[in-house]
């Protein structure tokens, strides 16, 4: 019988171990056994909380994406009536938040993006994450180009 209140602690422990393992060996070479060993738990615990490696990878990237979203939102919140330049700078600063620029997070992002092209579960997460980060982004390529051009003009 699991101890009450252990789930959030175990999930955090396993996500941190996953990031460390990805940093060391990459997403494709990371195994459940390596992650479990790093976290000091059995492989069965990973299966209990995440079902399989893909479930753990998805949870890890959801966590990193949430940290990114929180970092950007915290910088945008005081700029509700700010200029386009100030809001764009806040978005850029949020993307370079300390939660995003350490080796493990950067390697996880790069591995995630490359793996999402080949793994349907990660591809779906990448599409959802991008949609949340850019909710009102124009779908048309020409419109995207014009939006970026306007933003750069505002930045001076």
C-alpha positions as CSV (number, residue, x, y, z in Angstrom):
1,X,0.0,0.0,0.0
2,X,1.6,3.3,-1.0
3,X,2.1,6.0,1.6
4,X,-0.4,8.9,1.5
5,X,1.0,12.0,-0.2
6,X,3.9,10.1,-1.9
7,X,2.6,10.5,-5.5
8,X,3.7,14.1,-6.0
9,X,7.0,13.4,-4.4
10,X,7.7,10.3,-6.5
11,X,6.5,12.0,-9.7
12,X,8.9,14.9,-9.1
13,X,11.7,12.5,-8.2
14,X,11.2,10.5,-11.4
15,X,10.9,13.5,-13.6
16,X,14.1,14.9,-12.2
17,X,15.8,11.5,-12.7
18,X,14.5,11.5,-16.3
19,X,16.0,14.9,-17.0
20,X,19.3,13.9,-15.5
21,X,19.4,10.7,-17.6
22,X,18.4,12.5,-20.8
23,X,21.2,14.9,-20.1
24,X,23.7,12.1,-19.7
25,X,22.7,9.6,-22.4
26,X,20.0,11.3,-24.6
27,X,16.3,10.6,-24.9
28,X,16.6,7.6,-27.2
29,X,19.3,5.8,-25.1
30,X,17.6,6.5,-21.7
31,X,16.1,3.4,-20.3
32,X,13.6,2.8,-17.5
33,X,16.3,0.9,-15.6
34,X,18.7,3.8,-15.8
35,X,16.0,6.3,-14.7
36,X,14.8,4.0,-11.8
37,X,18.4,3.5,-10.6
38,X,19.1,7.3,-10.7
39,X,15.9,7.9,-8.7
40,X,16.6,5.1,-6.3
41,X,13.3,3.2,-7.0
42,X,12.3,0.0,-8.8
43,X,11.2,0.0,-12.4
44,X,7.8,-1.1,-11.2
45,X,7.3,2.3,-9.6
46,X,7.8,4.0,-13.0
47,X,5.2,1.6,-14.5
48,X,2.9,2.4,-11.6
49,X,3.0,6.1,-12.0
50,X,3.6,6.5,-15.8
51,X,2.8,3.2,-17.4
52,X,5.9,3.1,-19.6
53,X,8.9,5.1,-20.9
54,X,6.8,7.2,-23.2
55,X,4.4,8.1,-20.4
56,X,7.4,9.2,-18.3
57,X,8.9,11.2,-21.2
58,X,5.6,12.8,-21.8
59,X,5.2,13.8,-18.1
60,X,8.7,15.1,-18.1
61,X,8.1,17.3,-21.2
62,X,4.8,18.5,-19.8
63,X,6.6,19.6,-16.7
64,X,9.3,21.4,-18.6
65,X,6.6,23.0,-20.8
66,X,4.7,24.1,-17.7
67,X,7.8,25.7,-16.3
68,X,8.2,27.6,-19.6
69,X,4.6,28.7,-19.7
70,X,4.8,29.8,-16.0
71,X,8.1,31.8,-16.7
72,X,6.6,33.6,-19.7
73,X,3.2,34.2,-17.9
74,X,5.0,35.7,-14.9
75,X,6.8,38.2,-17.1
76,X,3.7,39.0,-19.2
77,X,1.3,39.5,-16.2
78,X,2.5,43.0,-15.2
79,X,2.5,44.0,-18.9
80,X,-1.2,43.6,-19.7
81,X,-1.3,47.1,-21.2
82,X,2.3,47.0,-22.2
83,X,3.7,47.8,-25.6
84,X,4.3,45.1,-28.2
85,X,8.0,45.5,-27.8
86,X,7.8,45.0,-24.0
87,X,5.6,42.0,-24.3
88,X,7.8,40.4,-27.0
89,X,10.9,41.0,-24.8
90,X,9.1,39.4,-21.8
91,X,8.3,36.3,-24.0
92,X,12.0,36.1,-25.0
93,X,13.2,36.5,-21.4
94,X,10.7,33.8,-20.3
95,X,12.2,31.4,-22.8
96,X,15.6,32.0,-21.3
97,X,14.4,31.6,-17.7
98,X,16.7,29.6,-15.4
99,X,14.3,26.6,-15.6
100,X,14.9,26.4,-19.4
101,X,18.6,27.1,-19.8
102,X,20.3,24.5,-17.7
103,X,21.9,21.6,-19.6
104,X,19.3,19.0,-18.8
105,X,16.3,21.1,-19.9
106,X,18.0,22.3,-23.1
107,X,19.0,18.7,-24.0
108,X,15.5,17.5,-23.2
109,X,14.0,20.2,-25.5
110,X,16.3,19.3,-28.4
111,X,15.8,15.5,-27.9
112,X,12.0,16.0,-27.5
113,X,11.7,18.1,-30.7
114,X,13.6,15.6,-32.8
115,X,11.9,12.5,-31.2
116,X,8.4,14.1,-31.7
117,X,8.8,13.8,-35.4
118,X,8.9,10.0,-35.1
119,X,6.8,9.2,-32.0
120,X,3.1,9.9,-32.3
121,X,2.6,10.4,-28.5
122,X,5.4,13.0,-28.4
123,X,4.3,14.6,-31.6
124,X,0.8,15.1,-30.2
125,X,2.3,16.7,-27.1
126,X,4.5,19.0,-29.2
127,X,1.5,20.2,-31.2
128,X,-0.5,20.8,-28.0
129,X,2.5,22.6,-26.3
130,X,3.1,24.8,-29.4
131,X,-0.6,25.6,-29.5
132,X,-0.6,26.7,-25.9
133,X,2.5,28.8,-26.3
134,X,1.2,30.5,-29.5
135,X,-2.6,30.4,-29.1
136,X,-3.4,33.1,-31.6
137,X,-0.6,32.6,-34.0
138,X,-1.6,32.9,-37.6
139,X,-1.9,29.5,-39.4
140,X,-0.9,31.0,-42.8
141,X,2.9,31.2,-43.5
142,X,2.7,34.6,-45.1
143,X,0.7,35.9,-42.1
144,X,3.3,34.5,-39.7
145,X,6.0,36.3,-41.6
146,X,4.1,39.6,-41.5
147,X,3.5,39.2,-37.8
148,X,7.2,38.6,-37.1
149,X,8.2,41.5,-39.3
150,X,5.8,43.8,-37.4
151,X,7.1,42.6,-34.0
152,X,10.7,43.2,-35.1
153,X,9.8,46.7,-36.3
154,X,8.3,47.5,-32.9
155,X,11.5,46.3,-31.2
156,X,13.4,49.0,-33.1
